Amino acid sequence: MDTGKIRSGASTPEMLLEAARETPVVARVEVLVVGAGAGGYPAAIRAARNGAEVMVIERNTVVGGTGPMAFVTEFLSCENISGILRELQQRLAACDAGPSEFLPEYFNLAYDPEMMKLAVLDMLVEAGVSILLGTQVVDVVMDGRTVRGVIVENKSGRQAILADVVIDASGDADVAARAGVAMHPPADPQPMMMLCRMGGVDWQRMQGHARANPDDFSKLWGTPANALDGAQYVHLTGWKSLVEEGKREGALPGAFGHHISIFGATSANLRNGIGYVYAVQVLGRDPTDAADLSGAEIEGRRRARDFLPFLRRIPGMEDAFLIDMAPQIGVRDSRRIVGDYTLNRDDIFDGAVFDDEIALKVHRGPNVKGWVRHKPDGSEGGKGHDLAELPIEVALLGIPYRCLLPAEVENLLVAGKTVSFDAEAHQRVRLMPECIAMGEAAGTAAAVAVRDGVSPRTVDVGEVRRLLVEGGMNLDRLQVRLKEVRQTLADRGLNVVMA
């Protein structure tokens, strides 16, 4: 039996015309979440807790997303910790996999990646969410401009899953792209990153070196050198002079940044000499291109291996050994949908307030147009870019629900780093805490839409906000401690101004 015909032309690649096929519908659910990462698992949990029948599908064989899979073993910028993030922190603390309390002077929350995956899995199961792993979306079921479900492929073959509402938390806006949603023009991609888990770390020696050389370390990120106590959390970003020495010697490539980060130190890791290292960057890769992404994985692992001898020059890392590299490379940039509203840099620094805010974020960074922390050319932390040289603004911003709504497409919500932000807003507001909050909002909105028999676009946002607060999320601007954040940064010696 013929399965297809080959078609080619002078200006087109060779194409295979597939034969028509029947695809079995294996599930009909009220809410389908695509992706079980930082935008997806909160969406599924919130939708289920609010009464919807929910399925989440995930291309990997574990849940949790980029955080545990790419060894980003900290929730960065947790100044407004609430909702599911607070629940995760409490569950992780109960098994010695994270701090027992959020320490405002540190901003971040470290966690153990394996226990993180289990905590997320437990929360999904307890909420009654159906979970389908090892499953990749390959197409979208459309009725005009309305999304009715997705086509997936997995070990069982090609299947269809239909849903009243679909939430795209794929991390690459895969569903939205296949549904024909318009995308913002891509910016120059921020570097991908290959992180390593190391054993044999002498944390006491490392902290002693940082205390003795405070000017060699970041004042904004992680634990300030003058506040190291080693009790619950250590994150060091620095060794700038050592990195510059390595560059001069040719021991580090020109694309290497200007500092190294060693972090993710829960109390258990501090006791056992384990730490996570961020140093290796991969430049100019497109995460939506299979060949590019494969090349990034290959380059990242080979370069991480070659970096290890230099890493052992750091005081406290002389006897360190590689436990493992992250299961997947960390991706910062991808598609960004055009939504009903696009958050922009002026919203951040002008203090814009929205009636449909579904998440609050404390932003701390320089009000410099075009500033990017993770520079596309890999020169992170270099001259003119070092945060110690720039005035830091502390701003409270809200994320509008409309950013989650793809323009001109119905029954689809997007959650995570691919929502409707302009390029600069995205690189300032794309971390896991805000992705979790956006996921909670998307899941809650989907459940309300199903309950009320309306489109996510016409859902009662006031009801969504009420349910979010009822579920533990803070949407009260007055409860966010901006003055404390500002004072903490000033205590670190930074030039701080209020937006």
N, C-alpha and C positions, 0 to 999 in steps of 0.2 A: 504494500500500500504506500502511495506517495505521501510523504510527510511535509513536503514543501517544495518550493521552486527557488532557484537562485536567480537574483536580478542584480545587474551591475551596469554602470555607465561611466563615461569618461570623467565626470566630475563628482561622482558619488562612490563611497566604499561599496564593496560587494555586500549585497543584502540577501537574506533568506526570507522568502515569503512563506510564513507558517500556514499550515492548513487550519481550518476552523476546528474548534474542539469544544466539548462540553466540560464545564468545570463544576465539580460537586460543591454545593453549599454545605459547609460542615458546622456552621454556627450562625445563629441570629441572636444578637444581644442588643441591649439598650445603649450601652456605651462601650465603644472599642477604643482602647489606648494602644497606640503604636509606639513601642519603645518603653523600656522599664528603667530608664535612667533618672536623672535628677528632676526632669520635667514630667516623666511618665509615671513613676511609682506613686508620687503624691496625688496625681490626677486620678489614678485608679482607686487609691485608698479613699480619697474624699468622695468620689462618685459613689462608691459602694456604701460608705458610711451614711450617705444621704439617700439611700434606698434604691439605687439603680442596679440593674444586672450588668456586671462589668466583666470584660475580658481584656487582658493585656497580652500583647505579643512582643517578643524580644528576639533579635537576631542572634544574640549570644546565648550561652547555656547557663548564665547566671544573671541575677538582677542587680541593680545598683548603678550601672552606667559608668561614665568616664571616671568618676571619683575613684572607686575601688579598682576599676579595670586599668586605668592609666596611672595608678599610684598617686593621685592627687589626694593625699591622705589627710587633708585638712578642709574643713569648711571655712573658707576665707571671708572675712568681713561679716561677722555675725552680730553686729551692733543691735539689730532688731530681732533677736532670736525669739521665735514663737512658733505656734502651730506644730506641724509635723517635724520640723527641724528640732524643736524642743523635745518632742517625744523621742526622736532618734538619739539625741544627746543623753537622755535619761536611761534609755535601754542600753546604750553602749557603756555608760558609766557603771551600770549594774553588773556588768561582766568584765570590768577592768579593761575595757577597750576604748576608753575615752575619759575626759575629765569629769569629775563629779559635779562641777559647777562651771558656768561660763565666767571667765575672768576678764572683765572689761578692758583691763590694761593690755591685754594681748590681742584682742580683736578676733582671733581665730579659734577653731575647735579642732584638735587633732583626733584621729580615730584609727582603729585597726581595720584594714580593708576587708579581711575575711569575716570578721564579726559584723561589719557594716552590711555586707551582702546578706548575712543571716538575719540581721535585724529587719532589713527591708522585706525579705522573704516572709518572715513571721507576720509583719504588719499586713502584707497583702493577703496571706492565707487567713488571718484572723478576721479581715474585713469581708471575706467571702469572694474574693476576686478569682476568676478563672485565669490560669497562667499557661501560656503556650510558648515554650522556649525553642531556640534553634529555628526560628521562623522569620523569613524575610519578605517584606512587601515588595511585589514586583509590578503591581498595577492598581488602579483605583476603579471602583464601580461607580459610574456617574449616571444620573438621570438629568439631562440638561446641564445646569450649573449646580446641581445638588449632589453631594457625596452620599452614596448609599452603602458603601462598604469598600473592602479591599480584596485584591487577589494576592495570595501568598504562595510561597513554595517552601517546603520543608521535607523531612524524611518520608512523609506520606504522599508527597507529590504536589501537584498544583491544586489549590483549594480557594474557595471564596468564603469570606466572613462578612456578613451583612450587619449593619448597625443603624440605630436611629441617629446617633451622634458619633463622629470619629474625632479623636484627639491625636494630632500629629506631634509626638514627642520623640521623633526619630533622631533628633540631633542634627539632621541635615535637611529638614523640611521635605523628606522624600515623598510623603503623601501629597502635600501641597503642590510640589513640583509636578507630580504626575496628574494632578487635578487641574493643571493649567493656571495655577495662581501666579500672578506677577511677582517678580523678585526685585529687590533693590539691587542696583549695580554693585558687583563685588568690589570690595576694597583690596588693597595689597594685603595678602594673607599674613597674619601674625604667625610667628614660628610655631610649628608643632614641637612636641617635647617627648623625649624618651627618659623616663625616670627609672632609678635603680633602688632596690632595697639592699642595704648593706648590714652585715654583722660585724662584730669586733670593734664597734665604735666606743671610744673612751670619751664619754660625755663630759666627765669632770675635767679632763685635760683640755678638751675643746672649749668648754665654757671659760676656763681659766685664761686661755689665749684671747678669747673675745673680750673678757673684762679688761685685760691688759692693753688691748688695741681697739678701743671703742670706735675710733674714727675710720676703721677699716670695715665697718659693718653698717647696714641700713638702719636708719632711724625710724622708718615708716613701717616696714614689713617685719612681722614676727616679734621675737623677744628682744627688747633693747639690751645692749650689752651690760648696761649698769643695773639691770633688773633681773639678771639670771639667778634663779634659785634652784632650778632642776627638779622642783617638786612634782609638777603636773605637766608642764608644757615647755618645750624648747624649740624655737625656730630661729635659725641663724641664716641671714643672707649677707654675704660679704666676701672676705678674703680678696678684696679688690687688688691689693698690692701683689699678692701671690699670682692672681690671674694675669695682671699686666706683665709680671716677670715671665710667666709662661708664654705669653704672646711674643715678647721680645726674643725669647729663645727659640721660637718656632714649635714649642711643645703643644700649643693650642692653635686651632685654625683661626683665620681672620674673622669668620662668621661667629666665633664664640663670643658670648656676652661678656660683661665686665664684672661679673660676680658669680658666686656659687651659692646655692641654697641647700641646707641640710635641715630636715624638719620631720614632721609627723611623729614626734616623740611623745607618745602616751607614757604614763607612768610605768607601764609594763616594759615598753621599749627602752626607757631610760635605765631600768634595772638590768635589762638583758643586753644592752649594747647594740640596739637596732636603730637604724635611721634611714630616711629616704633622701635621695640626692637628686636635685634638679640642676642640671648644667648643660646637657646636650640638647641643642636645638636643630631642627630640620627646617630649612627655609623654602619658601616659594612653592609649596605643594597644595594641590586642590583635593580636599577630602571627598568630593563628589565624583572624582575620576579614579576608577579602580587601579589603573596602572600607576598613577601618581601616588595613591595611598599605599600601594604595595611597595613602591620605591621608598617612600618615607619610612615604612616599617623596617625595611632592609638597611637603609642608611643609618637610621637611628640606633639599631642594635649594634651594628659594626662600629659606629663612632663611640657608643657608650663603652663597649669593650676596650677600645683604644684609649679612652679617657682614664681608665681605672689607675694606671701607674701614676699619673699626675695627681689624682685625688688623694693618694697616700702621702703627698707632701703636706697635707693639712695636719696641724697638731691635733692629735686625737684620732686620726684616721690611718696612722702608720701601719697598724695591723688589721685594718678593715678588709673584709672579703665580700665578694658578691654572693648574695643569697639568690636573687632573681631580678630580672628586668620586668617592667610592667607588661602584663599580657597584651596590651595594645597601646599604640602611640597616643599621646594626648593631643586633641584637636581643639583649637580656640575659635577658629573662624569657619563659617560655612554659609549656606544660603540664608537670606533674611527676607521674609515675606513682605509684600506691600499689604498693610492692613488698613482697617478703618481709621486708624490714627498711627502716625509714625513718631515715636519719641525721639527727640533730638537734643543736641548738646545744650542749646539755649534753655530747654525745659529744666535741665539739671541745674544750671547755674543761675537762672532767673527765679528759681523757687516756684515753678508752676505747680498749681494744685488742681486736681481733676475730680469731678463729681463721681467718676467711675473707677477710682483707685482700688485696685485689688491686691496691692503689695506696696510696702514701704522699704526704701533702701537708703542707708547712710553712705554717701559717696565722700571719699577723702582723696583728693588729688589736685594737681595743678590746673588752674583755669587758663590753660594755654591752648589756643585753637589748633587742632590737628595733633595734639599730644597723644602719643601711644606708649603705654608702658612696655609692651612686648613689641619692639620695633621690627618691622618686616625684614630689615637687613641684618637682624641678629645682634645689634649693638646695644642691647638692653643695659641700662645703668651707666652709659657712657657720658662724657662731658656734654653739658647742656641738657641732659636727660636725667641726670641723677637728682632724685627728689630732695636731697639735702640742699640743692642749689635753687629750688623753686618755691614760691609761696604756695602753701597747701590750703585749699578751701574745703570746708566741711559743709556739705549740703545734704538736706533731706529731700528725697524725690519720691514721687508716687508713680507707679506703673498703671496706666489706664487699661481697663478691660478691653477696650477697642484695639489695643495692640495685638491681642490674641485672635482677632477675627480677620481672616483673609478677605480682602476686598472681592466682592462679586462672586463668591462661592458660599453655598449654604451647607449647614450641618457639619461644618468642619471648624475645629478650634486648633490652635497651635500653642504649644507650651515649651519653654526652654530658651536656649540661646538663639533660636531662629525666628523669634517673633519680630514684629514690625518696629525696629529701631534703625536709625541712621547709623552710619559706620562708626562715628565717634561715640554716640550713646551706647552702642553695642559693646565696644571694647571697655567701657566703664561700668556696664551693667549686664554682666553675662556670667557671673559666678554662681556656684551651686546654691547658696541660700536664696537668691532671687529666682533661680530656676525652679527650686522647690516651691516657693510661694506662688509662682505663676502656674505651676502644675496643680496646686491645691485649688486655685481659682478656676482653672479650666475644668477640673473634675466636678467641682461644685456647680458651676454653670451648666455643665452637661446634664447633671442629675436634675437640676431645676427645669431645664428645657424639656427633658423627657416627662417629668412629673406634670408639667403644665401644658404639654402638647404644643410647644412653640419652638421656633428656631433659636439656636444660640444667639443670633443677632438681635432678637427681640425679647430676650429673657429679661426678667426683672432684676437689674443689677443691684438694686437695694436689697433684695432678698438674698442674692448671692453674697453680698458683703455681710449681711446679718448672720448667715450660716457660717461664713469663714470665721467671724469673731466668736460665734458660739462654739466653734471647733478649736478655739485656742489661738487664732492668729491675731496679732496686734495690728490694727489699722488706725489707731489713735496717734496722731502726730505728736501730741503733747506727752505721750508716754515714751517717746524715743529720746534718749539722753544725749542730745547733741553737745551740751556743755561739757559733759564728762569726756566725750570723744575729743573735743577741742583741747581740753586741759591735758589729757593724756599725750596728745601729739606735741603740745607745747613743752611738756615735761621732758620729752625726748629731744628737745632742742631744735624742733622744726619751726619754720616761720608760718604760723597758722592764721588764716583769716576766715571769717564766717561768710558764706554765700548769702 
